[in-house]
Amino acid sequence: MPLMLLGVAGFSFFLDQATKRLVARRLAAGQSVPLTSWLSIKRMNNTWGLPLLRNPRGQIMLLAAVVGGVCLLVWQGLFFQRPAAQVGLGLALGGATGNVYDQFRRGAVLDFLDLGWWPVFNLADAAITMGVLTALWFFSW
């Protein structure tokens, strides 16, 4: 697996977990702190995850499937070989790993970014979304 993908995945996971730890230490569940007129930090425990993720075996199976799938795409596939696509896959992998780790460790995913007009989310969710969009944008035939 390319080192860039692993490095970006590790950085994405680390940043996600560090921000979640900071929010968990500073805010009580449901507490909100406005940062700007359009962004607040609001601690929410998201328990709406997949039923599979409520079971530790299911969490491990899902994580192994995600990592294995990304490995197969990168090693055997010609589709995501561009560096930008590798960065996108790394972001998505790191974000997915962060949310699965939360579900496993806390029993819920900690969400905290509140735009007011969108459901509360976290950096892992943003990394997954931006990562998938980037990988698909730089998809090569």
Biotite code that builds the C-alpha atoms (Angstrom):
import biotite.structure as struc

atoms = struc.array([
    struc.Atom([0.000, 0.000, 0.000], chain_id="A", res_id=1, res_name="MET", atom_name="CA", element="C"),
    struc.Atom([1.465, 3.400, -0.883], chain_id="A", res_id=2, res_name="PRO", atom_name="CA", element="C"),
    struc.Atom([2.956, 5.254, 2.036], chain_id="A", res_id=3, res_name="LEU", atom_name="CA", element="C"),
    struc.Atom([1.113, 8.456, 1.172], chain_id="A", res_id=4, res_name="MET", atom_name="CA", element="C"),
    struc.Atom([-2.266, 6.756, 1.604], chain_id="A", res_id=5, res_name="LEU", atom_name="CA", element="C"),
    struc.Atom([-1.215, 5.300, 4.961], chain_id="A", res_id=6, res_name="LEU", atom_name="CA", element="C"),
    struc.Atom([0.251, 8.607, 6.121], chain_id="A", res_id=7, res_name="GLY", atom_name="CA", element="C"),
    struc.Atom([-2.887, 10.559, 5.237], chain_id="A", res_id=8, res_name="VAL", atom_name="CA", element="C"),
    struc.Atom([-5.090, 7.886, 6.845], chain_id="A", res_id=9, res_name="ALA", atom_name="CA", element="C"),
    struc.Atom([-3.016, 8.016, 10.036], chain_id="A", res_id=10, res_name="GLY", atom_name="CA", element="C"),
    struc.Atom([-3.075, 11.813, 10.136], chain_id="A", res_id=11, res_name="PHE", atom_name="CA", element="C"),
    struc.Atom([-6.830, 11.903, 9.503], chain_id="A", res_id=12, res_name="SER", atom_name="CA", element="C"),
    struc.Atom([-7.450, 9.350, 12.267], chain_id="A", res_id=13, res_name="PHE", atom_name="CA", element="C"),
    struc.Atom([-5.152, 11.178, 14.709], chain_id="A", res_id=14, res_name="PHE", atom_name="CA", element="C"),
    struc.Atom([-6.711, 14.593, 14.059], chain_id="A", res_id=15, res_name="LEU", atom_name="CA", element="C"),
    struc.Atom([-10.230, 13.180, 14.396], chain_id="A", res_id=16, res_name="ASP", atom_name="CA", element="C"),
    struc.Atom([-9.470, 11.448, 17.684], chain_id="A", res_id=17, res_name="GLN", atom_name="CA", element="C"),
    struc.Atom([-7.596, 14.469, 19.099], chain_id="A", res_id=18, res_name="ALA", atom_name="CA", element="C"),
    struc.Atom([-10.507, 16.827, 18.387], chain_id="A", res_id=19, res_name="THR", atom_name="CA", element="C"),
    struc.Atom([-13.029, 14.366, 19.820], chain_id="A", res_id=20, res_name="LYS", atom_name="CA", element="C"),
    struc.Atom([-10.937, 14.017, 22.978], chain_id="A", res_id=21, res_name="ARG", atom_name="CA", element="C"),
    struc.Atom([-10.724, 17.793, 23.327], chain_id="A", res_id=22, res_name="LEU", atom_name="CA", element="C"),
    struc.Atom([-14.490, 18.207, 22.935], chain_id="A", res_id=23, res_name="VAL", atom_name="CA", element="C"),
    struc.Atom([-15.215, 15.316, 25.328], chain_id="A", res_id=24, res_name="ALA", atom_name="CA", element="C"),
    struc.Atom([-12.999, 16.876, 28.011], chain_id="A", res_id=25, res_name="ARG", atom_name="CA", element="C"),
    struc.Atom([-14.347, 20.423, 27.643], chain_id="A", res_id=26, res_name="ARG", atom_name="CA", element="C"),
    struc.Atom([-18.076, 20.001, 26.999], chain_id="A", res_id=27, res_name="LEU", atom_name="CA", element="C"),
    struc.Atom([-20.864, 18.016, 28.625], chain_id="A", res_id=28, res_name="ALA", atom_name="CA", element="C"),
    struc.Atom([-23.254, 16.054, 26.403], chain_id="A", res_id=29, res_name="ALA", atom_name="CA", element="C"),
    struc.Atom([-25.573, 18.484, 24.618], chain_id="A", res_id=30, res_name="GLY", atom_name="CA", element="C"),
    struc.Atom([-23.544, 21.551, 25.612], chain_id="A", res_id=31, res_name="GLN", atom_name="CA", element="C"),
    struc.Atom([-22.878, 24.052, 22.831], chain_id="A", res_id=32, res_name="SER", atom_name="CA", element="C"),
    struc.Atom([-20.328, 26.843, 22.410], chain_id="A", res_id=33, res_name="VAL", atom_name="CA", element="C"),
    struc.Atom([-20.722, 29.283, 19.492], chain_id="A", res_id=34, res_name="PRO", atom_name="CA", element="C"),
    struc.Atom([-17.514, 29.976, 17.539], chain_id="A", res_id=35, res_name="LEU", atom_name="CA", element="C"),
    struc.Atom([-18.892, 32.199, 14.784], chain_id="A", res_id=36, res_name="THR", atom_name="CA", element="C"),
    struc.Atom([-22.312, 33.275, 13.571], chain_id="A", res_id=37, res_name="SER", atom_name="CA", element="C"),
    struc.Atom([-22.504, 30.094, 11.468], chain_id="A", res_id=38, res_name="TRP", atom_name="CA", element="C"),
    struc.Atom([-20.501, 27.503, 13.455], chain_id="A", res_id=39, res_name="LEU", atom_name="CA", element="C"),
    struc.Atom([-20.895, 26.102, 16.965], chain_id="A", res_id=40, res_name="SER", atom_name="CA", element="C"),
    struc.Atom([-19.182, 23.294, 18.822], chain_id="A", res_id=41, res_name="ILE", atom_name="CA", element="C"),
    struc.Atom([-21.962, 21.088, 20.183], chain_id="A", res_id=42, res_name="LYS", atom_name="CA", element="C"),
    struc.Atom([-21.209, 17.770, 21.823], chain_id="A", res_id=43, res_name="ARG", atom_name="CA", element="C"),
    struc.Atom([-23.562, 15.055, 20.596], chain_id="A", res_id=44, res_name="MET", atom_name="CA", element="C"),
    struc.Atom([-23.315, 11.301, 20.977], chain_id="A", res_id=45, res_name="ASN", atom_name="CA", element="C"),
    struc.Atom([-24.510, 9.716, 17.754], chain_id="A", res_id=46, res_name="ASN", atom_name="CA", element="C"),
    struc.Atom([-25.926, 6.280, 18.504], chain_id="A", res_id=47, res_name="THR", atom_name="CA", element="C"),
    struc.Atom([-27.643, 5.940, 15.133], chain_id="A", res_id=48, res_name="TRP", atom_name="CA", element="C"),
    struc.Atom([-24.783, 3.904, 13.673], chain_id="A", res_id=49, res_name="GLY", atom_name="CA", element="C"),
    struc.Atom([-25.295, 0.702, 11.770], chain_id="A", res_id=50, res_name="LEU", atom_name="CA", element="C"),
    struc.Atom([-26.693, -2.115, 13.923], chain_id="A", res_id=51, res_name="PRO", atom_name="CA", element="C"),
    struc.Atom([-23.606, -4.078, 12.895], chain_id="A", res_id=52, res_name="LEU", atom_name="CA", element="C"),
    struc.Atom([-21.466, -1.529, 14.743], chain_id="A", res_id=53, res_name="LEU", atom_name="CA", element="C"),
    struc.Atom([-23.229, -2.131, 18.046], chain_id="A", res_id=54, res_name="ARG", atom_name="CA", element="C"),
    struc.Atom([-21.550, -5.520, 18.242], chain_id="A", res_id=55, res_name="ASN", atom_name="CA", element="C"),
    struc.Atom([-17.748, -5.642, 18.821], chain_id="A", res_id=56, res_name="PRO", atom_name="CA", element="C"),
    struc.Atom([-17.355, -8.520, 16.354], chain_id="A", res_id=57, res_name="ARG", atom_name="CA", element="C"),
    struc.Atom([-19.282, -6.556, 13.766], chain_id="A", res_id=58, res_name="GLY", atom_name="CA", element="C"),
    struc.Atom([-17.066, -3.527, 14.336], chain_id="A", res_id=59, res_name="GLN", atom_name="CA", element="C"),
    struc.Atom([-13.911, -5.548, 13.785], chain_id="A", res_id=60, res_name="ILE", atom_name="CA", element="C"),
    struc.Atom([-15.394, -7.235, 10.712], chain_id="A", res_id=61, res_name="MET", atom_name="CA", element="C"),
    struc.Atom([-16.433, -3.907, 9.203], chain_id="A", res_id=62, res_name="LEU", atom_name="CA", element="C"),
    struc.Atom([-13.062, -2.310, 9.872], chain_id="A", res_id=63, res_name="LEU", atom_name="CA", element="C"),
    struc.Atom([-11.254, -5.300, 8.354], chain_id="A", res_id=64, res_name="ALA", atom_name="CA", element="C"),
    struc.Atom([-13.549, -5.166, 5.314], chain_id="A", res_id=65, res_name="ALA", atom_name="CA", element="C"),
    struc.Atom([-12.926, -1.443, 4.786], chain_id="A", res_id=66, res_name="VAL", atom_name="CA", element="C"),
    struc.Atom([-9.155, -1.763, 5.155], chain_id="A", res_id=67, res_name="VAL", atom_name="CA", element="C"),
    struc.Atom([-9.093, -4.884, 2.991], chain_id="A", res_id=68, res_name="GLY", atom_name="CA", element="C"),
    struc.Atom([-11.222, -3.268, 0.314], chain_id="A", res_id=69, res_name="GLY", atom_name="CA", element="C"),
    struc.Atom([-9.034, -0.186, 0.153], chain_id="A", res_id=70, res_name="VAL", atom_name="CA", element="C"),
    struc.Atom([-5.907, -2.368, 0.006], chain_id="A", res_id=71, res_name="CYS", atom_name="CA", element="C"),
    struc.Atom([-7.325, -4.367, -2.899], chain_id="A", res_id=72, res_name="LEU", atom_name="CA", element="C"),
    struc.Atom([-8.322, -1.212, -4.770], chain_id="A", res_id=73, res_name="LEU", atom_name="CA", element="C"),
    struc.Atom([-4.884, 0.292, -4.342], chain_id="A", res_id=74, res_name="VAL", atom_name="CA", element="C"),
    struc.Atom([-2.712, -2.794, -4.841], chain_id="A", res_id=75, res_name="TRP", atom_name="CA", element="C"),
    struc.Atom([-4.616, -4.518, -7.615], chain_id="A", res_id=76, res_name="GLN", atom_name="CA", element="C"),
    struc.Atom([-6.594, -1.717, -9.164], chain_id="A", res_id=77, res_name="GLY", atom_name="CA", element="C"),
    struc.Atom([-5.481, 0.852, -11.658], chain_id="A", res_id=78, res_name="LEU", atom_name="CA", element="C"),
    struc.Atom([-8.286, 3.206, -10.752], chain_id="A", res_id=79, res_name="PHE", atom_name="CA", element="C"),
    struc.Atom([-6.888, 5.162, -7.828], chain_id="A", res_id=80, res_name="PHE", atom_name="CA", element="C"),
    struc.Atom([-3.190, 5.383, -8.670], chain_id="A", res_id=81, res_name="GLN", atom_name="CA", element="C"),
    struc.Atom([-2.946, 9.176, -8.962], chain_id="A", res_id=82, res_name="ARG", atom_name="CA", element="C"),
    struc.Atom([-1.458, 10.837, -5.866], chain_id="A", res_id=83, res_name="PRO", atom_name="CA", element="C"),
    struc.Atom([-4.573, 12.980, -5.311], chain_id="A", res_id=84, res_name="ALA", atom_name="CA", element="C"),
    struc.Atom([-6.768, 9.854, -5.426], chain_id="A", res_id=85, res_name="ALA", atom_name="CA", element="C"),
    struc.Atom([-4.454, 8.209, -2.882], chain_id="A", res_id=86, res_name="GLN", atom_name="CA", element="C"),
    struc.Atom([-4.863, 11.226, -0.597], chain_id="A", res_id=87, res_name="VAL", atom_name="CA", element="C"),
    struc.Atom([-8.641, 10.964, -0.981], chain_id="A", res_id=88, res_name="GLY", atom_name="CA", element="C"),
    struc.Atom([-8.637, 7.270, -0.128], chain_id="A", res_id=89, res_name="LEU", atom_name="CA", element="C"),
    struc.Atom([-6.390, 7.986, 2.855], chain_id="A", res_id=90, res_name="GLY", atom_name="CA", element="C"),
    struc.Atom([-8.771, 10.646, 4.152], chain_id="A", res_id=91, res_name="LEU", atom_name="CA", element="C"),
    struc.Atom([-11.759, 8.338, 3.761], chain_id="A", res_id=92, res_name="ALA", atom_name="CA", element="C"),
    struc.Atom([-9.957, 5.402, 5.380], chain_id="A", res_id=93, res_name="LEU", atom_name="CA", element="C"),
    struc.Atom([-8.753, 7.486, 8.327], chain_id="A", res_id=94, res_name="GLY", atom_name="CA", element="C"),
    struc.Atom([-12.204, 8.991, 8.866], chain_id="A", res_id=95, res_name="GLY", atom_name="CA", element="C"),
    struc.Atom([-13.979, 5.640, 8.659], chain_id="A", res_id=96, res_name="ALA", atom_name="CA", element="C"),
    struc.Atom([-11.461, 4.125, 11.054], chain_id="A", res_id=97, res_name="THR", atom_name="CA", element="C"),
    struc.Atom([-11.993, 7.008, 13.479], chain_id="A", res_id=98, res_name="GLY", atom_name="CA", element="C"),
    struc.Atom([-15.767, 6.577, 13.538], chain_id="A", res_id=99, res_name="ASN", atom_name="CA", element="C"),
    struc.Atom([-15.578, 2.778, 13.858], chain_id="A", res_id=100, res_name="VAL", atom_name="CA", element="C"),
    struc.Atom([-13.036, 3.179, 16.664], chain_id="A", res_id=101, res_name="TYR", atom_name="CA", element="C"),
    struc.Atom([-15.422, 5.587, 18.447], chain_id="A", res_id=102, res_name="ASP", atom_name="CA", element="C"),
    struc.Atom([-18.307, 3.174, 18.074], chain_id="A", res_id=103, res_name="GLN", atom_name="CA", element="C"),
    struc.Atom([-16.142, 0.394, 19.475], chain_id="A", res_id=104, res_name="PHE", atom_name="CA", element="C"),
    struc.Atom([-14.647, 2.448, 22.323], chain_id="A", res_id=105, res_name="ARG", atom_name="CA", element="C"),
    struc.Atom([-17.581, 4.653, 23.367], chain_id="A", res_id=106, res_name="ARG", atom_name="CA", element="C"),
    struc.Atom([-20.584, 2.809, 21.981], chain_id="A", res_id=107, res_name="GLY", atom_name="CA", element="C"),
    struc.Atom([-21.413, 5.970, 20.000], chain_id="A", res_id=108, res_name="ALA", atom_name="CA", element="C"),
    struc.Atom([-19.708, 8.380, 17.629], chain_id="A", res_id=109, res_name="VAL", atom_name="CA", element="C"),
    struc.Atom([-18.941, 11.796, 19.095], chain_id="A", res_id=110, res_name="LEU", atom_name="CA", element="C"),
    struc.Atom([-20.187, 14.558, 16.766], chain_id="A", res_id=111, res_name="ASP", atom_name="CA", element="C"),
    struc.Atom([-19.491, 18.209, 17.492], chain_id="A", res_id=112, res_name="PHE", atom_name="CA", element="C"),
    struc.Atom([-19.484, 20.500, 14.433], chain_id="A", res_id=113, res_name="LEU", atom_name="CA", element="C"),
    struc.Atom([-22.830, 22.302, 14.199], chain_id="A", res_id=114, res_name="ASP", atom_name="CA", element="C"),
    struc.Atom([-23.580, 24.539, 11.230], chain_id="A", res_id=115, res_name="LEU", atom_name="CA", element="C"),
    struc.Atom([-27.161, 25.077, 12.366], chain_id="A", res_id=116, res_name="GLY", atom_name="CA", element="C"),
    struc.Atom([-28.691, 24.004, 9.065], chain_id="A", res_id=117, res_name="TRP", atom_name="CA", element="C"),
    struc.Atom([-26.990, 20.590, 8.763], chain_id="A", res_id=118, res_name="TRP", atom_name="CA", element="C"),
    struc.Atom([-26.897, 17.618, 11.153], chain_id="A", res_id=119, res_name="PRO", atom_name="CA", element="C"),
    struc.Atom([-24.056, 17.787, 13.690], chain_id="A", res_id=120, res_name="VAL", atom_name="CA", element="C"),
    struc.Atom([-20.954, 15.983, 12.375], chain_id="A", res_id=121, res_name="PHE", atom_name="CA", element="C"),
    struc.Atom([-17.254, 15.493, 13.149], chain_id="A", res_id=122, res_name="ASN", atom_name="CA", element="C"),
    struc.Atom([-13.917, 15.658, 11.348], chain_id="A", res_id=123, res_name="LEU", atom_name="CA", element="C"),
    struc.Atom([-14.100, 11.960, 10.460], chain_id="A", res_id=124, res_name="ALA", atom_name="CA", element="C"),
    struc.Atom([-17.385, 12.557, 8.612], chain_id="A", res_id=125, res_name="ASP", atom_name="CA", element="C"),
    struc.Atom([-15.829, 15.484, 6.753], chain_id="A", res_id=126, res_name="ALA", atom_name="CA", element="C"),
    struc.Atom([-12.737, 13.405, 5.908], chain_id="A", res_id=127, res_name="ALA", atom_name="CA", element="C"),
    struc.Atom([-14.868, 10.545, 4.573], chain_id="A", res_id=128, res_name="ILE", atom_name="CA", element="C"),
    struc.Atom([-16.954, 12.867, 2.404], chain_id="A", res_id=129, res_name="THR", atom_name="CA", element="C"),
    struc.Atom([-14.035, 14.909, 1.080], chain_id="A", res_id=130, res_name="MET", atom_name="CA", element="C"),
    struc.Atom([-11.907, 11.794, 0.660], chain_id="A", res_id=131, res_name="GLY", atom_name="CA", element="C"),
    struc.Atom([-14.466, 9.913, -1.411], chain_id="A", res_id=132, res_name="VAL", atom_name="CA", element="C"),
    struc.Atom([-15.181, 12.984, -3.560], chain_id="A", res_id=133, res_name="LEU", atom_name="CA", element="C"),
    struc.Atom([-11.446, 13.563, -4.115], chain_id="A", res_id=134, res_name="THR", atom_name="CA", element="C"),
    struc.Atom([-10.760, 9.913, -4.954], chain_id="A", res_id=135, res_name="ALA", atom_name="CA", element="C"),
    struc.Atom([-13.638, 9.856, -7.432], chain_id="A", res_id=136, res_name="LEU", atom_name="CA", element="C"),
    struc.Atom([-12.609, 13.178, -8.970], chain_id="A", res_id=137, res_name="TRP", atom_name="CA", element="C"),
    struc.Atom([-9.123, 11.837, -9.648], chain_id="A", res_id=138, res_name="PHE", atom_name="CA", element="C"),
    struc.Atom([-10.333, 8.377, -10.643], chain_id="A", res_id=139, res_name="PHE", atom_name="CA", element="C"),
    struc.Atom([-8.298, 7.157, -13.604], chain_id="A", res_id=140, res_name="SER", atom_name="CA", element="C"),
    struc.Atom([-9.213, 4.603, -16.238], chain_id="A", res_id=141, res_name="TRP", atom_name="CA", element="C"),
])
